[in-house]
């Protein structure tokens, strides 16, 4: 019995080692890549690099990965250290996925530009520098995401669909609450003074309470546009956005 177990363990160890040591370029031939393509692959499934990651909306250079065995064993999921060193976006963090297809990010730092964000979506045009620090994020099918993160938009300018300038600094923090997620927004040295919160519960019902006030004369045009959306402005010239609604799961 003991000999058989040792033989089975040896076979399993050999199989796992053979899989992880498979060249990344060879394994990529048999992986689905209709939405995202990798070019210039080197290394193995366990630890490798790609010179380019190409999607329909953007291209990233210099992607590297290394499977984190300790974190994988601790969480019963596949955990991989990811690093992206692209002129438009840098990222370092721990990415994970389990058998239930729950996606996770831990201790992840992201830096990018408003120009890159403008490139990957068509709703708004930005400029400035954006930084994100994601302590933990997990997304399970049909469930509200869990997120503990902070974001900073330095020297930010919005040029479309409305203009918000000159440049200013904005901050957003999102933390888990007893029933869901809570977000706080603020600004500093910006044409618009932003403050307030937004909350969403585990049933996807959200509530917002955000105050927007012009910091100088340059923001009056923006406030006139907001008045059309929210109705009458407050006595101090600010707009208060108080809304309730229902969202749908997106994964």
ZIQUIZI-V285135 format. One line per field, one symbol per residue. ss: DSSP state (h for helix, s for strand, l for the rest). A space follows every 50 residues. Layout:
ss=???
//
This chain:
ss=lhhhhhhhhhhhhhhhhhhhllshhhhhllllllllssssssssllssss ssssllllssssssssslhhhhhhhllsssssssslllssssssssslll llssssssssssshhhhhhhllllsssssssssssssssllllllsssss sssssssssslllssssssssssssslllssssssssslllsssssssss slllssssssssssllhhhhhhhhhhhhhhllllllllssssssssllll l
//
